[in-house]
């Protein structure tokens, strides 16, 4: 049996960022069921940090995280486009950018098309450009946390699929791929599998809903340098589009199809919808899909993160429900998780920004 101070289930950005902070307080073991950290949602994220995602709590966490994210991100403008029928939504998004002090500007449709020349006029009557958005290097973020763990004498065990969890007098025992691990504190950062881990531990599930999102990759127009094109996203239902290295473009119809926890794969219909939405709004011809993939974004019933001790199970801590904003909120959420796990005061800057532990506590779901 391997003993440690903190046992974290899940090697995505939620589990690794939390574990890296806990490593300053004791020995941490992260159990990752796949062959390497970040295999599922974290390894399939486009990860542009911007304020067009989530609502006030998520956007506040993003604002608190941006200074730390700059280490592993590069400035890449986010262009939020609106048709003539989406003016109210664009106004609301502008209010958000104003409240958070973003470096943004309101644009006309023609000004937006100067930045993204392939936009059709009926797809963009007005827009908002956020100059402070960041394109994140997700692999660098994950590996930085792994390096922090190793430097502290902690680590990640890959290929460790959890099969049993038991509450013992001294804490928790977890069986994973033939080995047994024990710790007084067990952190459930299992993403789409978070409720399954709770059930194994005899803890009340929260109602985490995994939702599949599909991304397609296709060639940029021949001879066109698209590197300066902004990350472009409709303010409502529609699509997003962004340049990727090697003369490719990535796009998604921003689908949110409920799914069982699984190794998600793209479906032909979702691929076709993504391509069609891009072609309807732009002059881009998508003759061939070079690559496509899908990942599961995990949501609590109120679509806010769940961070805190289970009310009925001492030492069982939820770090779940990031809802597709895991990378862009990780610096702030990991500090909130650290305070929750250890019973430390809630981070002062988070409290000053209007956040409170009760907003994240699993007790709001009776868990």
BABA-831063 format. One record per residue (C-alpha): residue number from 1; x, y, z. Coordinates in nm, 4 decimals, decimal comma. Example, Ala and Ser with C-alpha at 12.3 -4.5 7.8 and 13.67 -1.06 7.14 Angstrom:
2
i	x	y	z
1	1,2300	-0,4500	0,7800
2	1,3670	-0,1060	0,7140
END
This chain:
367
i	x	y	z
1	0,0000	0,0000	0,0000
2	0,1320	0,3442	-0,0940
3	0,0682	0,6140	0,1656
4	0,0474	0,9851	0,0913
5	-0,1059	1,2995	0,2359
6	-0,3319	1,3827	-0,0593
7	-0,4726	1,1462	-0,3181
8	-0,6070	1,3107	-0,6341
9	-0,8169	1,1163	-0,8846
10	-0,7904	1,2705	-1,2304
11	-0,4897	1,4029	-1,4205
12	-0,6578	1,6776	-1,6221
13	-0,6031	2,0478	-1,5622
14	-0,8348	2,0489	-1,2585
15	-0,6565	1,7663	-1,0806
16	-0,3029	1,8679	-1,1744
17	-0,3419	2,2372	-1,0868
18	-0,4918	2,1489	-0,7493
19	-0,2281	1,8803	-0,6839
20	0,0566	2,1188	-0,7667
21	-0,0652	2,3576	-0,4956
22	-0,1175	2,0802	-0,2419
23	0,2376	1,9569	-0,3038
24	0,3606	2,2498	-0,0952
25	0,1763	2,1014	0,2043
26	0,2538	1,7300	0,1774
27	0,3038	1,4373	-0,0535
28	0,0520	1,4091	-0,3356
29	-0,0249	1,1159	-0,5642
30	-0,2363	1,1816	-0,8722
31	-0,4095	0,8774	-1,0190
32	-0,4734	0,9075	-1,3926
33	-0,6604	0,6234	-1,5588
34	-0,5205	0,6845	-1,9057
35	-0,1663	0,6480	-2,0393
36	-0,0785	1,0143	-1,9808
37	-0,2207	1,3228	-1,8048
38	-0,4664	1,5364	-1,9988
39	-0,5891	1,2524	-2,2187
40	-0,9566	1,3458	-2,2216
41	-1,1097	1,6959	-2,2072
42	-0,7867	1,8738	-2,1114
43	-0,5942	1,7272	-2,4029
44	-0,8667	1,8183	-2,6531
45	-0,9300	2,1774	-2,5534
46	-0,8819	2,4664	-2,7969
47	-0,8225	2,6795	-2,4849
48	-0,8580	3,0447	-2,5705
49	-0,9068	3,2490	-2,2530
50	-1,1776	3,5077	-2,3153
51	-1,4862	3,6609	-2,1535
52	-1,7428	3,5222	-2,3962
53	-1,7690	3,1998	-2,1967
54	-1,9806	3,1315	-1,8891
55	-2,1532	3,3814	-1,6643
56	-2,0409	3,6157	-1,3847
57	-1,8709	3,3604	-1,1582
58	-1,6795	3,1956	-1,4440
59	-1,5842	3,5340	-1,5881
60	-1,4652	3,6528	-1,2467
61	-1,2503	3,3413	-1,2127
62	-1,1127	3,4123	-1,5607
63	-1,0245	3,7700	-1,4672
64	-0,8484	3,6509	-1,1516
65	-0,6564	3,3892	-1,3534
66	-0,5362	3,5999	-1,6460
67	-0,2142	3,7295	-1,4832
68	-0,0955	3,3736	-1,4132
69	-0,2131	3,2474	-1,7524
70	0,0136	3,4947	-1,9298
71	0,3083	3,2643	-1,8523
72	0,1684	2,9975	-2,0826
73	-0,0377	3,2088	-2,3205
74	0,0107	3,4455	-2,6101
75	-0,2046	3,7450	-2,6891
76	-0,4531	3,6546	-2,9598
77	-0,7579	3,8819	-3,0109
78	-1,1053	3,7391	-2,9645
79	-1,3639	3,8706	-3,2103
80	-1,7247	3,8259	-3,0985
81	-1,9593	3,8685	-3,3928
82	-2,3323	3,9372	-3,3972
83	-2,5947	3,9353	-3,6682
84	-2,8509	4,2147	-3,6804
85	-3,0805	4,0032	-3,4614
86	-2,8152	3,9539	-3,1901
87	-2,7582	4,3151	-3,0933
88	-2,8890	4,2745	-2,7391
89	-2,6547	3,9823	-2,6759
90	-2,3605	4,1860	-2,8048
91	-2,4597	4,4790	-2,5821
92	-2,4618	4,2476	-2,2794
93	-2,1205	4,1096	-2,3716
94	-1,9855	4,4627	-2,4081
95	-2,1131	4,5425	-2,0580
96	-1,9186	4,2398	-1,9304
97	-1,5964	4,3539	-2,0969
98	-1,6440	4,7030	-1,9568
99	-1,7023	4,5707	-1,6029
100	-1,3832	4,3649	-1,6121
101	-1,1725	4,6457	-1,7530
102	-1,0876	4,4589	-2,0738
103	-0,8909	4,6100	-2,3589
104	-1,1787	4,5920	-2,6046
105	-1,3519	4,7914	-2,8767
106	-1,6958	4,7830	-3,0361
107	-1,6747	4,7361	-3,4120
108	-1,9005	4,7778	-3,7100
109	-1,9519	4,4872	-3,9458
110	-1,7092	4,6387	-4,1958
111	-1,4445	4,6828	-3,9256
112	-1,4881	4,3185	-3,8246
113	-1,4489	4,2072	-4,1865
114	-1,1254	4,4021	-4,2091
115	-0,9934	4,1666	-3,9377
116	-1,1568	3,8529	-4,0797
117	-1,2035	3,9138	-4,4535
118	-1,3976	3,5917	-4,5132
119	-1,6971	3,7016	-4,3017
120	-2,0195	3,7469	-4,4950
121	-2,2037	4,0743	-4,4390
122	-2,5278	3,9115	-4,3187
123	-2,3354	3,7085	-4,0578
124	-2,1872	4,0126	-3,8860
125	-2,3709	4,3388	-3,8445
126	-2,1560	4,4397	-3,5465
127	-1,8814	4,2933	-3,3327
128	-1,6614	4,3303	-3,0278
129	-1,2859	4,2749	-3,0285
130	-1,1067	4,1770	-2,7060
131	-0,7376	4,2487	-2,7493
132	-0,6479	4,0824	-2,4190
133	-0,7617	3,7286	-2,5022
134	-0,4981	3,4569	-2,4697
135	-0,4284	3,1459	-2,6742
136	-0,3118	2,9006	-2,4110
137	-0,0427	2,6357	-2,4476
138	-0,2362	2,3595	-2,2764
139	0,0407	2,1019	-2,2868
140	0,2855	2,3474	-2,1305
141	0,0376	2,4177	-1,8508
142	-0,0154	2,0489	-1,7781
143	0,3557	1,9662	-1,7882
144	0,4431	2,2615	-1,5629
145	0,2156	2,1171	-1,2945
146	0,3653	1,7708	-1,3403
147	0,7134	1,9210	-1,2993
148	0,6050	2,1009	-0,9815
149	0,4766	1,7743	-0,8382
150	0,7961	1,5863	-0,9170
151	1,0168	1,8603	-0,7746
152	0,8236	1,8356	-0,4477
153	0,8598	1,4584	-0,4238
154	0,5033	1,3955	-0,5405
155	0,3915	1,2524	-0,8729
156	0,1419	1,1199	-1,1234
157	0,0638	0,7511	-1,1707
158	-0,0647	0,6927	-1,5240
159	-0,2686	0,3892	-1,6253
160	-0,4190	0,3808	-1,2751
161	-0,7876	0,3032	-1,3291
162	-0,9785	0,3234	-1,0035
163	-1,1823	0,0111	-0,9255
164	-1,2682	0,0481	-0,5561
165	-1,2735	0,3180	-0,2884
166	-1,3197	0,2565	0,0832
167	-1,3401	0,4844	0,3832
168	-1,1082	0,3694	0,6610
169	-1,0507	0,5084	1,0087
170	-0,7360	0,6884	0,8966
171	-0,8795	0,8166	0,5697
172	-0,9371	0,6683	0,2264
173	-0,8077	0,3614	0,0457
174	-0,8245	0,3463	-0,3323
175	-0,7565	0,0434	-0,5491
176	-0,6337	0,1241	-0,8974
177	-0,4940	-0,1198	-1,1541
178	-0,3868	-0,3728	-0,8939
179	-0,2308	-0,1260	-0,6496
180	-0,3679	0,0242	-0,3286
181	-0,3202	0,3882	-0,2286
182	-0,4137	0,5515	0,1007
183	-0,4484	0,9106	0,2193
184	-0,6523	1,1044	0,4753
185	-0,7779	1,3359	0,1990
186	-0,9203	1,2233	-0,1342
187	-0,9730	1,4822	-0,4103
188	-1,2236	1,3921	-0,6809
189	-1,1080	1,5693	-0,9976
190	-1,2250	1,2988	-1,2355
191	-1,4034	1,5269	-1,4833
192	-1,6777	1,3419	-1,6706
193	-1,6313	1,0490	-1,4297
194	-1,6664	1,2574	-1,1104
195	-2,0086	1,1185	-1,0176
196	-1,8887	0,7635	-1,0838
197	-1,5976	0,8163	-0,8457
198	-1,8398	0,9533	-0,5854
199	-2,0593	0,6438	-0,6162
200	-1,7573	0,4163	-0,5710
201	-1,6780	0,6080	-0,2516
202	-2,0364	0,5906	-0,1242
203	-2,0750	0,9681	-0,1648
204	-2,3911	1,1329	-0,2954
205	-2,3437	1,2233	-0,6646
206	-2,3892	1,5830	-0,7735
207	-2,5474	1,5286	-1,1126
208	-2,2426	1,6090	-1,3247
209	-2,3430	1,6067	-1,6924
210	-2,0740	1,5414	-1,9534
211	-2,1455	1,7183	-2,2831
212	-1,9696	1,6355	-2,6072
213	-1,8110	1,9120	-2,8160
214	-1,6672	1,8544	-3,1636
215	-1,3834	2,0400	-3,3364
216	-1,2877	2,0159	-3,7027
217	-0,9611	2,1106	-3,8740
218	-0,9359	2,2094	-4,2397
219	-0,6939	2,3863	-4,4715
220	-0,6782	2,7640	-4,4809
221	-0,7299	2,9275	-4,8232
222	-0,4293	2,8637	-5,0445
223	-0,1802	3,1485	-5,0324
224	-0,3614	3,3187	-4,7428
225	-0,1663	3,4002	-4,4248
226	-0,4278	3,3399	-4,1561
227	-0,2001	3,3639	-3,8531
228	-0,3278	3,7111	-3,7660
229	-0,6932	3,6165	-3,7950
230	-0,8650	3,6537	-3,4588
231	-1,0349	3,3816	-3,2629
232	-1,3877	3,4435	-3,3880
233	-1,7041	3,3400	-3,2052
234	-2,0727	3,4133	-3,2499
235	-2,2383	3,5714	-2,9458
236	-2,5215	3,3180	-2,9623
237	-2,5674	2,9801	-3,1219
238	-2,3376	2,9440	-3,4170
239	-1,9705	2,8571	-3,4325
240	-1,6174	2,9562	-3,3470
241	-1,3191	2,9700	-3,5801
242	-0,9486	3,0232	-3,5205
243	-0,6174	2,9787	-3,7002
244	-0,3898	2,6924	-3,6075
245	-0,0273	2,6337	-3,7039
246	0,0587	2,4786	-4,0371
247	-0,1917	2,6715	-4,2451
248	-0,4961	2,5166	-4,0816
249	-0,8164	2,6523	-3,9341
250	-1,0107	2,5020	-3,6448
251	-1,3856	2,5356	-3,6060
252	-1,6681	2,4115	-3,3865
253	-2,0445	2,4458	-3,3885
254	-2,0154	2,4717	-3,0072
255	-2,2283	2,1598	-2,9690
256	-2,3212	2,0478	-2,6183
257	-2,4607	1,6985	-2,6627
258	-2,5212	1,5099	-2,3337
259	-2,3076	1,1983	-2,3163
260	-2,2161	0,9162	-2,0852
261	-1,8545	0,9351	-1,9608
262	-1,6440	0,7853	-2,2398
263	-1,3498	0,8328	-2,4716
264	-1,5469	1,0771	-2,6856
265	-1,5349	1,0561	-3,0629
266	-1,6816	1,2980	-3,3173
267	-2,0025	1,2004	-3,4922
268	-2,0576	1,2616	-3,8625
269	-2,3600	1,4853	-3,8026
270	-2,1678	1,7137	-3,5650
271	-1,8794	1,7368	-3,8116
272	-2,1215	1,8284	-4,0899
273	-2,2996	2,0911	-3,8785
274	-1,9707	2,2587	-3,7870
275	-1,8615	2,2738	-4,1502
276	-2,2007	2,4006	-4,2655
277	-2,2133	2,6818	-4,0100
278	-1,8704	2,8040	-4,1140
279	-1,9643	2,7936	-4,4816
280	-2,2939	2,9738	-4,4184
281	-2,1245	3,2616	-4,2341
282	-1,8033	3,2904	-4,4348
283	-1,6710	3,2509	-4,7875
284	-1,4467	2,9637	-4,6779
285	-1,4914	2,6478	-4,8852
286	-1,4406	2,3368	-4,6725
287	-1,3574	2,0728	-4,9313
288	-1,1994	1,8264	-4,6921
289	-1,1921	1,7809	-4,3153
290	-0,8277	1,7154	-4,2346
291	-0,8956	1,6056	-3,8791
292	-1,1735	1,6077	-3,6218
293	-1,2050	1,5223	-3,2556
294	-1,4424	1,5508	-2,9630
295	-1,4094	1,5983	-2,5901
296	-1,6427	1,5949	-2,2927
297	-1,7006	1,9169	-2,1006
298	-1,8462	1,8508	-1,7543
299	-2,1232	2,0610	-1,5996
300	-2,2864	2,0687	-1,2575
301	-2,6635	2,1290	-1,2602
302	-2,6142	2,5062	-1,2160
303	-2,3150	2,5084	-1,4565
304	-2,0786	2,6402	-1,1883
305	-1,7675	2,4647	-1,0534
306	-1,8015	2,2394	-0,7508
307	-1,5202	2,2803	-0,4978
308	-1,5375	2,1592	-0,1399
309	-1,5737	1,8753	0,1097
310	-1,8658	1,6367	0,0771
311	-2,0987	1,7018	0,3691
312	-2,1529	1,3306	0,4418
313	-1,8002	1,2021	0,3817
314	-1,5110	1,3565	0,5788
315	-1,1995	1,3951	0,3709
316	-1,3714	1,3568	0,0325
317	-1,3262	1,6781	-0,1677
318	-1,4938	1,7693	-0,4965
319	-1,2980	1,9566	-0,7648
320	-1,5338	1,9177	-1,0576
321	-1,7734	2,0812	-1,3028
322	-1,5404	2,3251	-1,4798
323	-1,7782	2,3336	-1,7771
324	-1,5227	2,3855	-2,0516
325	-1,3494	2,6720	-1,8719
326	-1,0962	2,4564	-1,6899
327	-0,7774	2,6023	-1,8338
328	-0,8798	2,9666	-1,8216
329	-0,9987	2,9439	-1,4595
330	-0,7376	2,6980	-1,3251
331	-0,5101	2,9488	-1,1480
332	-0,7971	3,0900	-0,9405
333	-0,9895	2,7655	-0,8961
334	-0,6811	2,5761	-0,7807
335	-0,6275	2,8331	-0,5056
336	-0,9921	2,7992	-0,4025
337	-0,9508	2,4205	-0,4038
338	-0,6327	2,4465	-0,1943
339	-0,8160	2,6532	0,0665
340	-1,1094	2,4095	0,0674
341	-0,8973	2,0954	0,1010
342	-0,6861	2,2370	0,3841
343	-0,9517	2,4440	0,5588
344	-0,7596	2,7660	0,4945
345	-0,9189	3,1094	0,4597
346	-1,0863	3,1706	0,1239
347	-0,8428	3,3549	-0,1082
348	-0,8639	3,7262	-0,0327
349	-0,8659	3,8414	-0,3951
350	-1,1469	3,5997	-0,4767
351	-1,3526	3,7300	-0,1849
352	-1,2813	4,0897	-0,2865
353	-1,4105	4,0062	-0,6358
354	-1,7440	3,8972	-0,4885
355	-1,6892	3,5214	-0,4749
356	-1,7632	3,3068	-0,1685
357	-1,7106	2,9424	-0,0686
358	-2,0856	2,8714	-0,0664
359	-2,1050	2,9391	-0,4416
360	-1,8796	2,6375	-0,5017
361	-1,9749	2,4068	-0,2146
362	-2,1198	2,0624	-0,3018
363	-2,3715	2,1158	-0,0192
364	-2,5802	2,3196	-0,2638
365	-2,6673	1,9872	-0,4276
366	-2,7041	1,7980	-0,1001
367	-2,3710	1,6277	-0,1588
END
